[in-house]
Amino acid sequence: MAEAMMGGRPYAVSPFPARAFMLCCDSALTPIRALGRAPVRLPAQAGIRPGRRPPIREGALMPVVSLCSTKGGVGKTTLAICLASAAAQRGAGVVILDADPNGHVRAWREAADREGRGGGVDVIAGVTEATMQDRIAEAVERYTLVVIDLEGAASKAVTFAIAESDIVVIPSGISGMDLQEVFRTHAEVKRAEKMLRRPIPARVIFTGMATIASRVAKHARQEVIDAGIPVLTTETIRRPNAYQSMHFNGLTPLEPDGDPKAAAEIARALDEILAVITPSEAAA
């Protein structure tokens, strides 16, 4: 069974999607949904009808965003946590599916709980190839935004997540090896598109950048664009105190005492991602 963290307490997730899905917490059973029945009624909020998840912004969908790279070390997990935190700050119900065997999202959640941080972001850990599609199906019934942190390798779990995604975000550095993996990851998305016969948007975001763009950085961006792969305008800057330290103290840039510059760039990245999923005419 997969494990999740909510409010600092672990709970188990039933692996049987055809039966009532139960949330097990402190030995109490709370039904979330049963197959073919209406989704759980969430607390009413201003402008939101009971029984509907609150949108991230007016007219927004309830998207699944996968953070995917076949190469580790490009800030994938950090970006997943920060995007989820940014959405939670806007009042969205957010969950991160931790499908990376390293379990860094769960470790962050535990650190955040110890420090009383990270409010609004739930984590479901231990998501595997065998449980990926069920966990996604369960999560979209309960949360406004589902963020998936995938392992830094090509695998069936990655393929399954891409197939269920509304957008795939591909973090990258600027080295030649980083760009090779961008092309490889994007090829995985295109294969999933062909298999499903539907478009799956993908966007590259450059992470851990220098404050002043180098010629190498400009060249890397142009290489990706020339390959026909869309790139987010927003980049994340190398800010050790804002990003690396959050894995120790649970403090994301989106917290009130977080780094405001890092928070601003994460907010811009989230806006760009949401704009792809929810075009302005659909949100009107």
Backbone as CSV, one residue per row, in Angstrom:
resi,resn,N_x,N_y,N_z,CA_x,CA_y,CA_z,C_x,C_y,C_z
1,MET,0.842,-1.205,0.000,0.000,0.000,0.000,0.876,1.253,0.000
2,ALA,0.441,2.280,-0.740,1.168,3.532,-0.726,0.910,4.255,0.582
3,GLU,1.891,5.083,0.971,1.729,5.875,2.176,1.611,7.328,1.790
4,ALA,0.899,8.104,2.595,0.762,9.535,2.351,0.952,10.254,3.669
5,MET,1.200,11.555,3.558,1.352,12.395,4.732,0.319,13.497,4.659
6,MET,-0.437,13.661,5.714,-1.404,14.756,5.786,-1.375,15.302,7.200
7,GLY,-1.049,16.589,7.308,-0.999,17.206,8.633,0.013,16.534,9.539
8,GLY,1.092,15.988,8.930,2.137,15.369,9.722,1.860,13.942,10.125
9,ARG,0.702,13.383,9.686,0.365,12.020,10.065,0.297,11.135,8.828
10,PRO,0.901,9.945,8.882,0.842,9.056,7.720,-0.517,8.385,7.611
11,TYR,-0.938,8.115,6.377,-2.128,7.306,6.189,-1.903,6.381,5.010
12,ALA,-2.684,5.308,4.968,-2.528,4.321,3.910,-3.578,4.542,2.848
13,VAL,-3.215,4.263,1.600,-4.121,4.426,0.478,-4.459,3.065,-0.087
14,SER,-5.731,2.776,-0.203,-6.168,1.492,-0.701,-5.746,1.280,-2.137
15,PRO,-5.171,0.131,-2.488,-4.745,-0.122,-3.858,-5.859,-0.659,-4.737
16,PHE,-7.121,-0.685,-4.287,-8.208,-1.291,-5.046,-9.131,-0.201,-5.584
17,PRO,-8.904,0.276,-6.837,-9.659,1.404,-7.355,-11.115,1.099,-7.597
18,ALA,-11.510,-0.165,-7.763,-12.900,-0.497,-8.058,-13.760,-0.540,-6.814
19,ARG,-13.157,-0.361,-5.663,-13.914,-0.347,-4.418,-13.880,1.051,-3.832
20,ALA,-14.632,1.222,-2.771,-14.625,2.531,-2.132,-13.206,2.866,-1.709
21,PHE,-12.775,4.077,-2.051,-11.438,4.541,-1.675,-11.531,5.158,-0.286
22,MET,-10.720,4.666,0.640,-10.809,5.108,2.017,-9.535,5.819,2.437
23,LEU,-9.702,6.826,3.228,-8.596,7.520,3.839,-8.486,7.031,5.281
24,CYS,-7.352,6.425,5.605,-7.184,5.821,6.927,-6.274,6.715,7.761
25,CYS,-6.793,7.273,8.800,-6.004,8.203,9.595,-6.409,8.057,11.064
26,ASP,-5.449,7.770,11.924,-5.712,7.586,13.346,-6.821,6.559,13.579
27,SER,-6.779,5.489,12.834,-7.686,4.343,12.928,-9.124,4.668,12.544
28,ALA,-9.406,5.933,12.115,-10.753,6.289,11.653,-10.806,6.151,10.150
29,LEU,-11.939,5.697,9.617,-12.093,5.528,8.186,-13.040,6.591,7.653
30,THR,-12.552,7.376,6.691,-13.370,8.399,6.065,-13.480,8.096,4.589
31,PRO,-14.689,7.786,4.067,-14.803,7.474,2.646,-14.556,8.706,1.796
32,ILE,-13.725,8.578,0.774,-13.453,9.681,-0.125,-14.342,9.585,-1.344
33,ARG,-14.379,8.441,-2.006,-15.308,8.273,-3.099,-15.522,6.789,-3.337
34,ALA,-16.597,6.439,-3.986,-16.827,5.087,-4.452,-17.040,5.150,-5.951
35,LEU,-16.644,4.109,-6.635,-16.731,4.093,-8.084,-18.162,4.373,-8.523
36,GLY,-18.319,5.344,-9.432,-19.627,5.668,-9.963,-20.439,6.623,-9.114
37,ARG,-19.915,7.061,-7.967,-20.658,7.981,-7.113,-20.076,9.382,-7.240
38,ALA,-20.810,10.333,-6.704,-20.345,11.717,-6.772,-19.081,11.882,-5.936
39,PRO,-18.183,12.800,-6.342,-16.974,13.028,-5.559,-17.295,13.610,-4.191
40,VAL,-16.330,13.529,-3.300,-16.509,14.021,-1.939,-16.890,15.496,-1.949
41,ARG,-17.753,15.904,-1.025,-18.164,17.298,-0.896,-17.162,18.015,-0.007
42,LEU,-16.435,18.913,-0.593,-15.466,19.675,0.164,-16.149,20.867,0.827
43,PRO,-15.523,21.469,1.828,-16.120,22.633,2.474,-16.403,23.736,1.471
44,ALA,-17.568,24.370,1.602,-17.934,25.438,0.676,-17.012,26.633,0.860
45,GLN,-16.658,27.271,-0.271,-15.861,28.481,-0.234,-16.583,29.533,-1.061
46,ALA,-16.191,30.766,-0.877,-16.835,31.858,-1.606,-16.712,31.628,-3.102
47,GLY,-17.854,31.628,-3.783,-17.854,31.478,-5.228,-17.700,30.053,-5.706
48,ILE,-17.633,29.085,-4.798,-17.445,27.685,-5.172,-18.651,26.887,-4.702
49,ARG,-19.262,26.137,-5.607,-20.378,25.291,-5.222,-19.875,24.112,-4.422
50,PRO,-20.563,23.697,-3.346,-20.157,22.519,-2.600,-20.054,21.320,-3.535
51,GLY,-19.033,20.493,-3.281,-18.836,19.310,-4.097,-17.869,19.519,-5.244
52,ARG,-17.395,20.782,-5.426,-16.413,21.050,-6.467,-15.117,21.500,-5.827
53,ARG,-13.995,21.089,-6.403,-12.707,21.535,-5.892,-12.498,22.992,-6.263
54,PRO,-11.935,23.795,-5.391,-11.722,25.205,-5.716,-10.675,25.339,-6.808
55,PRO,-10.899,26.224,-7.799,-9.928,26.384,-8.874,-8.718,27.171,-8.427
56,ILE,-7.581,26.960,-9.091,-6.384,27.757,-8.821,-6.639,29.196,-9.246
57,ARG,-7.334,29.364,-10.353,-7.794,30.676,-10.763,-9.133,30.480,-11.448
58,GLU,-9.890,31.544,-11.620,-11.243,31.434,-12.155,-11.231,30.725,-13.502
59,GLY,-12.034,29.682,-13.633,-12.141,28.955,-14.888,-11.088,27.891,-15.081
60,ALA,-10.202,27.717,-14.114,-9.105,26.778,-14.309,-9.588,25.337,-14.234
61,LEU,-8.840,24.453,-14.895,-9.113,23.030,-14.818,-8.513,22.456,-13.549
62,MET,-8.710,21.141,-13.323,-8.086,20.458,-12.211,-6.940,19.640,-12.803
63,PRO,-5.795,20.247,-13.002,-4.762,19.626,-13.822,-3.859,18.652,-13.090
64,VAL,-3.240,17.787,-13.902,-2.165,16.905,-13.462,-0.890,17.405,-14.125
65,VAL,0.075,17.788,-13.304,1.333,18.331,-13.792,2.452,17.371,-13.404
66,SER,3.127,16.815,-14.403,4.239,15.904,-14.127,5.565,16.627,-14.301
67,LEU,6.430,16.474,-13.316,7.797,16.972,-13.393,8.673,15.805,-13.821
68,CYS,9.250,15.898,-15.002,9.867,14.722,-15.602,11.211,15.065,-16.229
69,SER,12.204,14.276,-15.931,13.496,14.344,-16.600,14.143,12.982,-16.467
70,THR,14.708,12.497,-17.554,15.391,11.208,-17.476,16.779,11.347,-16.847
71,LYS,17.124,12.559,-16.431,18.396,12.817,-15.749,18.117,13.419,-14.390
72,GLY,18.776,12.927,-13.369,18.642,13.498,-12.048,19.514,14.736,-11.889
73,GLY,19.320,15.431,-10.770,20.179,16.557,-10.452,19.851,17.852,-11.169
74,VAL,18.627,17.981,-11.697,18.262,19.215,-12.414,17.225,20.031,-11.633
75,GLY,17.011,19.710,-10.370,16.092,20.490,-9.547,14.640,20.107,-9.705
76,LYS,14.392,18.894,-10.178,13.027,18.432,-10.436,12.187,18.402,-9.168
77,THR,12.689,17.769,-8.130,11.928,17.644,-6.886,11.713,19.008,-6.232
78,THR,12.758,19.817,-6.214,12.640,21.156,-5.631,11.579,21.966,-6.353
79,LEU,11.563,21.894,-7.672,10.568,22.628,-8.445,9.165,22.095,-8.183
80,ALA,9.023,20.776,-8.078,7.709,20.187,-7.798,7.154,20.705,-6.481
81,ILE,7.982,20.734,-5.454,7.546,21.207,-4.137,7.176,22.681,-4.200
82,CYS,7.995,23.474,-4.877,7.751,24.914,-4.927,6.504,25.252,-5.725
83,LEU,6.287,24.583,-6.846,5.065,24.826,-7.618,3.825,24.453,-6.806
84,ALA,3.903,23.331,-6.103,2.783,22.920,-5.266,2.538,23.940,-4.159
85,SER,3.599,24.436,-3.563,3.458,25.430,-2.493,2.864,26.731,-3.022
86,ALA,3.263,27.122,-4.232,2.725,28.348,-4.828,1.229,28.213,-5.071
87,ALA,0.802,27.051,-5.565,-0.624,26.831,-5.786,-1.385,26.815,-4.467
88,ALA,-0.797,26.202,-3.442,-1.446,26.157,-2.129,-1.599,27.557,-1.547
89,GLN,-0.623,28.421,-1.792,-0.711,29.798,-1.308,-1.871,30.541,-1.947
90,ARG,-2.313,30.080,-3.107,-3.447,30.696,-3.796,-4.781,30.076,-3.368
91,GLY,-4.722,29.165,-2.422,-5.941,28.573,-1.892,-6.331,27.257,-2.525
92,ALA,-5.487,26.709,-3.382,-5.806,25.441,-4.029,-5.485,24.268,-3.096
93,GLY,-6.246,23.192,-3.250,-5.922,21.948,-2.576,-4.922,21.190,-3.441
94,VAL,-3.748,20.934,-2.914,-2.651,20.407,-3.725,-2.092,19.132,-3.111
95,VAL,-1.772,18.185,-3.964,-1.077,16.976,-3.524,0.099,16.726,-4.454
96,ILE,1.200,16.246,-3.877,2.340,15.786,-4.670,2.383,14.276,-4.579
97,LEU,2.382,13.616,-5.725,2.604,12.178,-5.767,4.102,11.947,-5.880
98,ASP,4.666,11.369,-4.854,6.115,11.142,-4.808,6.411,9.791,-5.439
99,ALA,6.787,9.836,-6.734,7.066,8.612,-7.468,8.561,8.412,-7.691
100,ASP,9.358,9.194,-6.996,10.817,9.033,-7.055,11.232,8.098,-5.930
101,PRO,11.879,6.980,-6.257,12.281,6.033,-5.197,13.136,6.656,-4.103
102,ASN,13.795,7.790,-4.406,14.610,8.446,-3.384,13.763,9.062,-2.275
103,GLY,12.493,9.334,-2.557,11.582,9.818,-1.522,11.892,11.194,-0.980
104,HIS,12.455,12.074,-1.792,12.843,13.391,-1.292,11.642,14.273,-0.974
105,VAL,10.526,14.090,-1.690,9.342,14.892,-1.367,8.812,14.522,0.017
106,ARG,8.765,13.233,0.292,8.309,12.815,1.624,9.248,13.363,2.701
107,ALA,10.561,13.332,2.444,11.521,13.856,3.418,11.279,15.350,3.653
108,TRP,10.987,16.086,2.573,10.667,17.506,2.746,9.411,17.670,3.591
109,ARG,8.378,16.868,3.319,7.118,16.979,4.048,7.349,16.731,5.541
110,GLU,8.173,15.760,5.856,8.470,15.463,7.260,9.218,16.611,7.911
111,ALA,10.198,17.208,7.186,10.931,18.355,7.718,10.001,19.547,7.913
112,ALA,9.106,19.768,6.948,8.166,20.880,7.052,7.226,20.691,8.236
113,ASP,6.781,19.457,8.463,5.901,19.190,9.595,6.602,19.464,10.920
114,ARG,7.874,19.098,11.002,8.621,19.348,12.244,8.709,20.841,12.536
115,GLU,8.777,21.650,11.474,8.939,23.096,11.644,7.621,23.853,11.547
116,GLY,6.520,23.113,11.381,5.221,23.765,11.261,5.054,24.547,9.974
117,ARG,5.628,24.014,8.873,5.574,24.711,7.591,4.869,23.838,6.557
118,GLY,4.825,24.365,5.322,4.315,23.571,4.206,2.824,23.342,4.220
119,GLY,2.072,24.242,4.837,0.630,24.066,4.920,-0.027,24.027,3.549
120,GLY,-1.027,23.177,3.399,-1.786,23.115,2.163,-1.258,22.159,1.129
121,VAL,-0.103,21.558,1.368,0.466,20.613,0.409,0.509,19.229,1.044
122,ASP,-0.290,18.312,0.526,-0.246,16.927,0.981,0.716,16.137,0.104
123,VAL,1.195,15.037,0.627,2.140,14.191,-0.095,1.668,12.746,-0.027
124,ILE,1.619,12.092,-1.168,1.390,10.646,-1.219,2.688,10.007,-1.682
125,ALA,3.321,9.285,-0.784,4.636,8.711,-1.059,4.520,7.272,-1.542
126,GLY,5.620,6.773,-2.075,5.680,5.370,-2.465,4.866,5.019,-3.684
127,VAL,4.645,5.982,-4.590,3.888,5.705,-5.814,4.797,4.958,-6.784
128,THR,4.316,3.855,-7.307,5.120,2.979,-8.153,4.449,2.774,-9.509
129,GLU,5.144,2.062,-10.349,4.581,1.694,-11.651,3.230,1.007,-11.489
130,ALA,3.120,0.128,-10.503,1.888,-0.641,-10.315,0.731,0.202,-9.804
131,THR,1.032,1.296,-9.100,-0.028,2.089,-8.469,-0.223,3.468,-9.088
132,MET,0.625,3.844,-10.038,0.618,5.209,-10.574,-0.758,5.644,-11.060
133,GLN,-1.373,4.884,-11.949,-2.633,5.317,-12.540,-3.759,5.381,-11.508
134,ASP,-3.768,4.447,-10.558,-4.792,4.474,-9.516,-4.614,5.681,-8.601
135,ARG,-3.356,5.976,-8.226,-3.126,7.119,-7.348,-3.533,8.427,-8.026
136,ILE,-3.256,8.544,-9.331,-3.653,9.753,-10.048,-5.178,9.866,-10.085
137,ALA,-5.849,8.770,-10.426,-7.312,8.783,-10.506,-7.936,9.169,-9.167
138,GLU,-7.373,8.677,-8.083,-7.882,9.010,-6.759,-7.622,10.472,-6.423
139,ALA,-6.424,10.952,-6.770,-6.033,12.310,-6.397,-6.861,13.367,-7.114
140,VAL,-7.176,13.156,-8.395,-7.914,14.181,-9.129,-9.351,14.315,-8.632
141,GLU,-9.830,13.309,-7.918,-11.163,13.418,-7.331,-11.170,14.306,-6.097
142,ARG,-10.028,14.517,-5.493,-9.992,15.215,-4.203,-9.280,16.570,-4.251
143,TYR,-8.318,16.704,-5.162,-7.459,17.887,-5.132,-7.649,18.770,-6.359
144,THR,-7.360,20.038,-6.183,-7.389,20.989,-7.283,-6.236,20.755,-8.243
145,LEU,-5.072,20.500,-7.687,-3.860,20.337,-8.492,-3.117,19.102,-8.036
146,VAL,-2.746,18.263,-8.989,-1.941,17.069,-8.716,-0.582,17.261,-9.368
147,VAL,0.465,17.261,-8.563,1.827,17.398,-9.050,2.528,16.059,-8.864
148,ILE,3.185,15.569,-9.903,3.854,14.273,-9.834,5.352,14.476,-9.947
149,ASP,6.079,14.052,-8.933,7.539,14.079,-8.964,8.030,12.703,-9.381
150,LEU,8.532,12.607,-10.606,8.931,11.318,-11.166,10.407,11.048,-10.951
151,GLU,10.768,9.785,-11.050,12.163,9.423,-10.893,12.978,9.944,-12.073
152,GLY,14.260,10.159,-11.841,15.134,10.686,-12.875,15.652,9.601,-13.792
153,ALA,14.756,8.866,-14.407,15.123,7.787,-15.321,13.910,7.444,-16.162
154,ALA,14.152,6.862,-17.323,13.047,6.377,-18.140,12.521,5.083,-17.535
155,SER,11.188,4.985,-17.411,10.589,3.799,-16.817,9.124,3.741,-17.213
156,LYS,8.479,2.613,-16.917,7.051,2.493,-17.189,6.251,3.457,-16.319
157,ALA,6.706,3.670,-15.098,6.012,4.614,-14.218,5.999,6.008,-14.844
158,VAL,7.122,6.405,-15.426,7.207,7.704,-16.091,6.241,7.755,-17.271
159,THR,6.219,6.686,-18.062,5.312,6.623,-19.212,3.862,6.715,-18.773
160,PHE,3.492,6.005,-17.709,2.118,6.036,-17.221,1.752,7.450,-16.754
161,ALA,2.664,8.113,-16.059,2.380,9.463,-15.557,2.224,10.451,-16.710
162,ILE,3.095,10.362,-17.694,2.989,11.243,-18.859,1.632,11.073,-19.527
163,ALA,1.198,9.832,-19.651,-0.072,9.542,-20.318,-1.259,10.146,-19.583
164,GLU,-1.136,10.345,-18.269,-2.238,10.882,-17.465,-2.111,12.392,-17.248
165,SER,-1.083,13.007,-17.809,-0.779,14.403,-17.497,-1.494,15.375,-18.414
166,ASP,-1.793,16.554,-17.858,-2.286,17.664,-18.656,-1.130,18.493,-19.193
167,ILE,0.007,18.430,-18.530,1.227,19.069,-19.000,2.410,18.363,-18.365
168,VAL,3.496,18.269,-19.112,4.746,17.706,-18.608,5.771,18.829,-18.557
169,VAL,6.317,19.073,-17.388,7.337,20.103,-17.204,8.689,19.407,-17.113
170,ILE,9.629,19.841,-17.943,10.936,19.200,-18.038,11.998,20.166,-17.526
171,PRO,12.458,20.019,-16.290,13.528,20.883,-15.783,14.859,20.506,-16.425
172,SER,15.723,21.494,-16.611,17.008,21.211,-17.239,18.057,22.218,-16.818
173,GLY,19.293,21.740,-16.786,20.446,22.620,-16.714,20.868,22.986,-18.124
174,ILE,22.090,23.517,-18.268,22.513,24.016,-19.573,23.656,23.213,-20.180
175,SER,24.060,22.133,-19.538,25.156,21.339,-20.091,24.670,20.519,-21.276
176,GLY,25.619,20.032,-22.065,25.269,19.171,-23.185,24.536,17.922,-22.737
177,MET,24.953,17.351,-21.615,24.277,16.161,-21.091,22.848,16.479,-20.682
178,ASP,22.651,17.670,-20.083,21.303,18.067,-19.698,20.396,18.155,-20.923
179,LEU,20.909,18.764,-21.999,20.092,18.936,-23.196,19.782,17.601,-23.857
180,GLN,20.720,16.676,-23.836,20.450,15.339,-24.369,19.263,14.704,-23.665
181,GLU,19.201,14.876,-22.354,18.100,14.283,-21.601,16.791,15.034,-21.825
182,VAL,16.866,16.329,-22.104,15.657,17.065,-22.476,15.064,16.449,-23.739
183,PHE,15.918,16.228,-24.739,15.437,15.658,-25.999,14.882,14.247,-25.779
184,ARG,15.542,13.494,-24.925,15.076,12.130,-24.646,13.730,12.153,-23.914
185,THR,13.603,13.038,-22.947,12.345,13.132,-22.202,11.215,13.603,-23.114
186,HIS,11.497,14.587,-23.939,10.471,15.082,-24.856,10.046,13.991,-25.837
187,ALA,10.990,13.157,-26.249,10.642,12.045,-27.136,9.678,11.087,-26.455
188,GLU,9.836,10.896,-25.140,8.893,10.058,-24.397,7.490,10.655,-24.440
189,VAL,7.409,11.980,-24.311,6.110,12.648,-24.372,5.484,12.453,-25.752
190,LYS,6.277,12.617,-26.797,5.744,12.472,-28.155,5.275,11.046,-28.418
191,ARG,5.974,10.063,-27.869,5.527,8.674,-28.038,4.181,8.456,-27.336
192,ALA,4.040,9.058,-26.159,2.767,8.930,-25.440,1.645,9.613,-26.226
193,GLU,1.934,10.748,-26.822,0.937,11.424,-27.650,0.470,10.515,-28.786
194,LYS,1.426,9.891,-29.452,1.092,9.031,-30.585,0.260,7.839,-30.128
195,MET,0.604,7.287,-28.975,-0.117,6.136,-28.459,-1.548,6.510,-28.077
196,LEU,-1.719,7.666,-27.448,-3.030,8.086,-26.953,-3.831,8.864,-27.990
197,ARG,-3.172,9.314,-29.036,-3.814,10.114,-30.078,-4.436,11.377,-29.508
198,ARG,-3.680,12.010,-28.627,-4.081,13.307,-28.086,-2.830,14.109,-27.764
199,PRO,-2.913,15.432,-27.849,-1.736,16.239,-27.528,-1.455,16.249,-26.024
200,ILE,-0.190,16.191,-25.670,0.245,16.334,-24.274,1.256,17.470,-24.253
201,PRO,0.866,18.639,-23.794,1.803,19.767,-23.794,3.027,19.471,-22.940
202,ALA,4.174,19.921,-23.391,5.419,19.804,-22.635,6.135,21.147,-22.670
203,ARG,6.734,21.509,-21.559,7.487,22.752,-21.480,8.791,22.499,-20.724
204,VAL,9.876,23.032,-21.271,11.167,22.976,-20.595,11.310,24.207,-19.722
205,ILE,11.879,24.025,-18.535,12.234,25.162,-17.691,13.686,24.995,-17.280
206,PHE,14.473,26.045,-17.475,15.871,26.002,-17.068,15.974,26.364,-15.593
207,THR,16.727,25.553,-14.858,16.805,25.692,-13.405,18.252,25.909,-12.966
208,GLY,18.408,26.502,-11.786,19.737,26.703,-11.218,20.618,27.596,-12.060
209,MET,20.008,28.626,-12.638,20.739,29.494,-13.553,21.512,30.580,-12.804
210,ALA,22.524,31.135,-13.485,23.254,32.277,-12.946,22.388,33.523,-13.081
211,THR,22.655,34.505,-12.240,21.870,35.738,-12.276,21.979,36.425,-13.631
212,ILE,23.170,36.450,-14.196,23.395,37.028,-15.522,23.575,35.882,-16.507
213,ALA,22.742,35.845,-17.537,22.772,34.739,-18.490,24.102,34.720,-19.249
214,SER,24.715,33.566,-19.292,25.967,33.389,-20.025,25.685,33.050,-21.476
215,ARG,26.728,33.077,-22.293,26.565,32.675,-23.687,26.154,31.213,-23.785
216,VAL,26.672,30.395,-22.859,26.305,28.973,-22.856,24.816,28.817,-22.555
217,ALA,24.315,29.586,-21.598,22.895,29.505,-21.246,22.018,29.929,-22.413
218,LYS,22.400,31.001,-23.078,21.638,31.468,-24.236,21.667,30.433,-25.354
219,HIS,22.822,29.813,-25.550,22.953,28.793,-26.586,22.083,27.581,-26.250
220,ALA,22.080,27.181,-24.982,21.287,26.015,-24.566,19.807,26.266,-24.817
221,ARG,19.329,27.447,-24.455,17.928,27.791,-24.676,17.592,27.740,-26.169
222,GLN,18.483,28.304,-26.993,18.210,28.325,-28.425,18.233,26.928,-29.019
223,GLU,19.104,26.055,-28.503,19.157,24.670,-28.989,17.817,23.972,-28.777
224,VAL,17.242,24.173,-27.622,15.951,23.534,-27.315,14.849,24.122,-28.196
225,ILE,14.841,25.433,-28.331,13.828,26.078,-29.165,13.956,25.617,-30.619
226,ASP,15.194,25.532,-31.111,15.417,25.100,-32.494,14.965,23.659,-32.720
227,ALA,14.945,22.874,-31.645,14.471,21.495,-31.752,12.949,21.409,-31.720
228,GLY,12.296,22.564,-31.641,10.838,22.583,-31.649,10.190,22.297,-30.311
229,ILE,10.944,22.454,-29.227,10.419,22.188,-27.889,10.169,23.522,-27.189
230,PRO,8.942,23.788,-26.754,8.651,25.068,-26.094,9.391,25.189,-24.760
231,VAL,9.823,26.401,-24.460,10.581,26.685,-23.236,9.876,27.795,-22.467
232,LEU,9.743,27.626,-21.174,9.174,28.691,-20.345,10.109,29.899,-20.343
233,THR,9.516,31.076,-20.344,10.317,32.295,-20.229,10.998,32.358,-18.870
234,THR,10.277,31.931,-17.844,10.810,31.959,-16.475,11.920,30.936,-16.298
235,GLU,12.966,31.338,-15.605,14.028,30.438,-15.173,14.157,30.547,-13.656
236,THR,14.622,29.487,-13.031,14.927,29.608,-11.606,16.420,29.889,-11.465
237,ILE,16.715,30.812,-10.591,18.089,31.243,-10.370,18.715,30.415,-9.253
238,ARG,20.012,30.228,-9.320,20.719,29.476,-8.281,20.678,30.272,-6.980
239,ARG,19.864,29.806,-6.041,19.690,30.474,-4.750,19.764,29.418,-3.650
240,PRO,20.955,29.074,-3.173,21.085,27.987,-2.186,20.246,28.197,-0.938
241,ASN,20.186,29.421,-0.443,19.435,29.666,0.788,17.930,29.531,0.573
242,ALA,17.488,29.720,-0.661,16.056,29.641,-0.941,15.621,28.238,-1.289
243,TYR,16.439,27.520,-2.052,16.018,26.231,-2.593,16.653,25.020,-1.894
244,GLN,17.967,24.962,-1.820,18.590,23.779,-1.225,18.259,23.612,0.246
245,SER,18.175,24.729,0.967,17.951,24.636,2.412,16.555,24.134,2.753
246,MET,15.612,24.260,1.823,14.247,23.845,2.130,14.136,22.360,2.415
247,HIS,15.084,21.580,1.914,15.043,20.139,2.157,15.500,19.793,3.579
248,PHE,16.071,20.772,4.269,16.487,20.561,5.652,15.501,21.171,6.640
249,ASN,14.981,22.360,6.305,14.119,23.055,7.262,12.664,23.160,6.822
250,GLY,12.340,22.650,5.628,10.959,22.673,5.164,10.469,24.018,4.679
251,LEU,11.338,25.037,4.693,10.943,26.400,4.329,11.028,26.592,2.823
252,THR,9.889,26.665,2.152,9.903,26.981,0.728,9.909,28.494,0.554
253,PRO,10.283,28.967,-0.628,10.258,30.418,-0.853,8.870,31.026,-0.716
254,LEU,7.836,30.188,-0.793,6.467,30.714,-0.750,5.973,30.979,0.657
255,GLU,6.709,30.542,1.663,6.324,30.835,3.037,6.491,32.335,3.307
256,PRO,5.769,32.870,4.291,5.879,34.312,4.580,7.310,34.767,4.837
257,ASP,8.138,33.893,5.439,9.523,34.264,5.699,10.481,33.642,4.680
258,GLY,9.941,33.249,3.514,10.775,32.698,2.463,11.442,33.790,1.636
259,ASP,12.202,33.369,0.639,12.930,34.295,-0.219,11.954,34.916,-1.227
260,PRO,11.727,36.228,-1.175,10.728,36.839,-2.063,11.095,36.777,-3.540
261,LYS,12.373,36.842,-3.857,12.774,36.774,-5.262,12.520,35.380,-5.828
262,ALA,12.859,34.366,-5.038,12.587,32.996,-5.472,11.079,32.766,-5.572
263,ALA,10.322,33.299,-4.617,8.866,33.144,-4.639,8.284,33.757,-5.906
264,ALA,8.817,34.896,-6.316,8.303,35.576,-7.505,8.570,34.759,-8.761
265,GLU,9.760,34.147,-8.860,10.051,33.373,-10.072,9.236,32.076,-10.111
266,ILE,8.978,31.491,-8.953,8.124,30.300,-8.921,6.691,30.663,-9.308
267,ALA,6.202,31.794,-8.820,4.846,32.240,-9.163,4.727,32.474,-10.670
268,ARG,5.759,33.059,-11.263,5.720,33.282,-12.709,5.722,31.961,-13.476
269,ALA,6.517,31.007,-13.005,6.552,29.697,-13.649,5.185,29.018,-13.561
270,LEU,4.540,29.092,-12.389,3.211,28.496,-12.231,2.216,29.158,-13.173
271,ASP,2.281,30.471,-13.285,1.379,31.176,-14.190,1.569,30.711,-15.637
272,GLU,2.822,30.544,-16.049,3.078,30.090,-17.419,2.524,28.686,-17.649
273,ILE,2.695,27.824,-16.658,2.194,26.450,-16.779,0.677,26.434,-16.864
274,LEU,0.033,27.206,-15.998,-1.431,27.249,-15.999,-1.973,27.853,-17.292
275,ALA,-1.232,28.788,-17.865,-1.672,29.409,-19.118,-1.691,28.383,-20.250
276,VAL,-0.816,27.393,-20.199,-0.800,26.357,-21.214,-2.024,25.446,-21.059
277,ILE,-2.342,25.111,-19.815,-3.447,24.203,-19.540,-4.792,24.892,-19.719
278,THR,-4.880,26.143,-19.319,-6.133,26.895,-19.354,-5.952,28.141,-20.198
279,PRO,-6.156,28.042,-21.501,-6.038,29.233,-22.351,-6.995,30.315,-21.880
280,SER,-6.640,31.560,-22.166,-7.410,32.696,-21.657,-8.867,32.653,-22.099
281,GLU,-9.106,32.179,-23.327,-10.492,32.155,-23.776,-11.317,31.116,-23.022
282,ALA,-10.661,30.014,-22.558,-11.387,29.009,-21.785,-11.633,29.490,-20.372
283,ALA,-10.749,30.362,-19.883,-10.879,30.839,-18.513,-11.837,32.007,-18.391
284,ALA,-12.227,32.568,-19.535,-13.110,33.747,-19.512,-14.509,33.378,-19.067
